[in-house]
């Protein structure tokens, strides 16, 4: 492995690693099958996050020697990828960057395909298709089923995809003044992704391209550190309070805030209230109520796109004395996605809103028609060979 040469680099893959148990070599080895030429077309920057640099270098011992890999140190003491990503982004000389988690990998040819698409259309971002290690496709983002070409943040429901997986134009991030959230343990990429999606710059979904593969075998992904609900949604709360969010059109604010409530807040509340004492459940309901007050202030009318079940749940959580058995019952009901109460909005006309449950479910169900389906994603070994994993069913 050698240092990054020259100023003209097409793509830099940034891989933060914070744990010696992470399969870092597998992630970096997958880049050797990118379809791009090492040096001027593709380089890798590994950021040893609160980890000795020599430990990260030892983890890379099996990576092919022709790989152009630099290891940086980031010792900020914080359990968040924001620090290492920011450090690597500020030091980068590449036109495009691609963030890769150390327990994930890329399908062969992915980066070359994404780069061709970006250069052909002058894109600020290429949103990559995602797959699980079993080969099962991730049905996100729920874009317009019949639309081809540039994406629209509201029409293509892009706030439902805030994970930065794909290809990002570095200058676009810097010129828009986008920064990762600090002081949060998860969701730090929301200001960058949403800032790009709503910037008016050209974006595309590489639905037919090789995919970004989500690994399932890293210890820190299998066992997540539990935290209170207010910490879980802290990044979203930061965004809702910020001037950038308040500058968006009301319908865009509603779209983002509804997604936060539907995808982050209510599932997080379910995890923390269904099997705990009433005192603990009431405490978490208070955290949820505080977030809902903030969201409703920042995006009045966000409830219009919620299902009947979710809107009743919001009303219960916001009550002066929430009925905890009723809250638990509604949290259980919302998991049954095919019931009328979870597919329909309270006001019939709102069922036609783009992010109402019925249209959202339809877009997600039709997404496989756009994806390049495979039996299974290949799993690259550290030596660069590939092994297809057994299906998890």
N, C-alpha and C positions, 0 to 999 in steps of 0.2 A: 504494500500500500504506500502511496506517495501523497505529498501535499497537493493542494489545489493549484493548478498552474494558470497563468494568464488571466486577462480580464474578461474574455469572451466565453461565457458559459451559458448554455441554453437552459439547463435544468439542474437545480440543486435539491437533493432529497435530504430533509432534515429529520433526524431520528433521535429524540431525547430518550435516555435510559436512566433509570433511577434504582435499579435492583439487579444484583448479580444473577438472579434466577431467571431473568427475562431472556427469551431466545433471540438475542440481538443479532447473532450471526445469520440466523435464518432470514430476518428482515433485510439485512444488507445484501445477503446472497441473492435475494429475489431481484435486486436492482441490477445484478449482472446479466439478467435475462430481459432487460428493459427494451432492447432493440436499439439503444443509442450508444454512441462511441464515448469511451471513457476520456475524460479530460476536457475537451472543448464542448461536448454535448451533455455530459452527465457527470456529476460528482456527488459524493455523499458527505454530509457533516453529521457526525454523532456527537451529541451533547451529553457528557457525563454529568448528570444532575444529582448533586449532593453525593457523588460517588467518585472515588479516585480515578484519574485519567488512566493510570496503568491498569486498573481493573477493567475498564471498558475496552482498552486495547487487548487485554488477554481474552476477552469475550469474542474478539474479532479474529482470533488466530487462524480459524479455518476458512476465512473469506479469501477468495482467489486474489493472488498478489497483484494482478493488473488493476484491481479496483482502486479508484482514486478516493480515498477516505481520509478525512481530517477529524480528529477528536478534540473537542473543546471542553473546558471545565466551566460549570455553572454551580456555584456553591451559595445558594440564597437561603437554604434552610426551609424552603416552603414546599409543601406537597401539591404542587400545581405545575402543569407543563408550560404555563405562561412565561416563566422566566427563561428556560432554555430555548423556547421558540423565538422569543423576542431577541435574545442574544444572537442566535444564528441568523435571524432575518436581518438584523442591523449590520452584520459582518458579511452578508452574502454579496456576491457580484453577479449572480445569475439573473437572467431575464425572468425565469419562472422558478418558483419553489414548490415543493411537494412535501407535505408533512406525513410522516409514516411512524406510527406507534411501534415500539420495539417488539410487541407481541403479534403484530400483523405482518402481512407481506403483499406483494403485488403479483398479479398474474403475468406470465411472460408476454412481452411486447406492450404492456400497458402504457408506459411512459412515452414510447415512440408514437403510439396511436393518439394519446392525449395531446402531445406536442404538435403533431400534424394538424389536428383539429384547431388548436389554438392559433397556430401561425396562418392557417388558411383563412380564418375569419377574424383575425386580430382581436382575440378574446382576452378579457381580464381574468376570466376563470373558466376552467373546465371542471364540471362536477362529475366525479367518477361514479360508475355503478358500484354497488357494494354486494359482497356475498359473504355468507358465513363459511367456516371451514368445511362444513358438510356439503357445501355447494348450493345451499338454499339462498335464493336471492333476497336482498333487503328491498322491500317495496317502498322506496323513498328516493327522491322526492316525488310526491303525487302530482306530477306535471299533467298538463292538458293531454288527454289521450290521443287526439288527432293532430296535435301541433308538432311541427318540425321547424327547427331553426332556433333563433335567439329566444331566450327565456324572459318572462316578465315576472317580477317578484310576487305580485299579487295573483295574477291569472294562473301562474304555475305553482302557487302555494310554497314558495321557496323557504319561508321561515320554518317549515317542517324539516328542513335539512340545514342544520347549522354546523355540523361536523365538517372540518376543513379537510376533505379527502378528495384529491384530484390534483389540479394544476392551478396555481395562482400567480398572476403577474405581480412581481415584487414592486414595481414602480406604482401600480395601481393602489396597493396597500399603503405605501408610503405617501403618495400624493393625496390620498383621501384622509390621511392622518389617523388611520385605524390602529388601534392598540388592543392587545389582549387584556382581559380583566385581571386585576391584581387582588390579592387577599382572599381569593376563593379557591376551593378545592376542585371544583368541576364547573363546566360551562364557560370557561374563560375565553373560548373561541367565538362566542356569540357576537361581540361587537365587531369583530373582523368579518365574519361571514355575512351578517346582516348588513353591515356597512357596504360591503361589495354588492350584495344582492340589490340594494336600494340605491346604488350610486348612479344608475343609468348606463353603466358600462356594459359592453356585450358579454353575455354568458351563454354557455351551452351545456346540455346534459349529454355526456358521451355514452348513451344507453347501449350502443352496440359494441363498445370497446371492451377489451380485457379489464377485469375488475380489481378493485381494492378488496382484499380478503381479510375478514375479521377473525383473528385467532381466538381460540377458546381454552388454551392450555396454560396461560400465564397465571401464577398464583394470585397476583394482585388484581386480576380481572375476575377470577372465580370467586374470591372472597373480598368483598368490598368493605371498607371501613364504615361502620354505621355512624351517622351523624344526625343531629336534629333537623327538622324540616326547614327551619329558617336558614341553616347553613346549606342545605341541599339546593335551595332556590336563591341563594345570595347573589349569584351572577346575574340572574334574571332581574332581581330587584335593583341591582346597580344600573342595569340597562334602562329599566322603566323610569328611574329617577333622573337620568341624564338628559342634557339638552338636545343631543342628537335625536333621541327617540321622540321627544316632544315636538321636534320640528317636522316629523312625518305627517302625512295626511291622516285624518281620523280613521279611514277604512284600513290603512296600512297598520296603524297602531292597534286597531281591533284585531286584525289578523295575527299579529305577533303576540299580543297579550292573550288571546284565546288559545293559541297554541301552547303558551306557557302554562296556562291553567289546565288545559286538557291533557297535555303530555307529561308535564313535570310536577305540577302541584298536586293534582288529585291522585295520581298513582303513588306519589310519595306519601301523601296522607294515608292512603290505604295500607301501605307497608308499616305505618307507625301507629295505627289505631285498631286494626282488626283483631289483634291477639295480645293486647296489653290491658292494663288496669284502666278503669275509668279516669283516674287522676292523670295518668300519662296521656290518655287519648284526649282529654280536655285541654291539656297543655299544648299538644300538637295542633288541635283545632284552633287554638288562639293564634299560633304561628300562621296557620293557613288563612285565618281571617285577616290578619295584618297584611299579608301579601295580596289578598283579594281587594282590600280597601285601596292599596297602592295601585293595583292593576286597573280597577274601575275608575280611579281618579285620572290615570294616565290615558286610558282608552275607554271612555264612556260608551256603554252599549255593547261591550264585548260579549255579554251573555247571549246576544241574538243568534250566534252561531253554535251555541252549546246545545246538546241534546236535552230533552225534557228531564231525563234523569240527572244530568250534570247541573242543570239550572236549579232543580229542586235541592240538590246537594249544596250548591253555593248558598242558597237561601238558608239552609239549616246551619251551615258553618258560620254565617254572618249573624245568626240570631244571638240575642243577648245571652241566652242559655241554650246552647245546642242540645238537641235531643240525641244523645250518643247512640242509643239503639237504632234510631232512624238513620243517623249518619252512617253507621256500619252497614245497615241494610242497603242504602243507596250506593255505597262504595262497592258492595258485592254485586249489585244489579248492573253497574256500569261495565262490568267485565263480560256481560252477555251482549255481544256486539250486534246480534241480528234481531233483537227485540225492537218493536216500534218505539218504545220509550228511549232507546239508545240511538236510534236512527233518525228520529224526527225531532224537530225543534218545537218549542211551545207555540210559537206563532207560525201558522202554515206557510206564509209567504217567505219566511226566513229559511225554510228548507232548501230554497234554491240558491242561497248564498254559496260562494265557491268553497268556503271552508266549513259549511254545515256538514253534519255527519254523513248524510246520504251521498252528497257529491264527493266528499272526501273518500268515502269507502269505495265508490264507483271508480274514481281515478286510481286508487291503489290496486283495486282488483284488475284493472285493465293494464296496469304497468308491465306485467310480464310479456305482453304482446310486443313491447318495444325493446325488451332486453334480449341480449344474445344468450340464450339458455344453454346450460351445460349440465352434464350429469353430476359433476363434482368439480370444485376448484382444486387445482393442484397445489400441493404443499412442497415448497422448495426446501431441500436439505442444505446444510451449511456448505457442502461441496459443490452446490450449483445444480445437482440433479433434482428431479421432482418425483414426489410420491403422492398418489391420490389417496386421501383419507377415507376410511370407512364411514358410511353414512350413520348419523346419529338417530335417524328415524324422524 
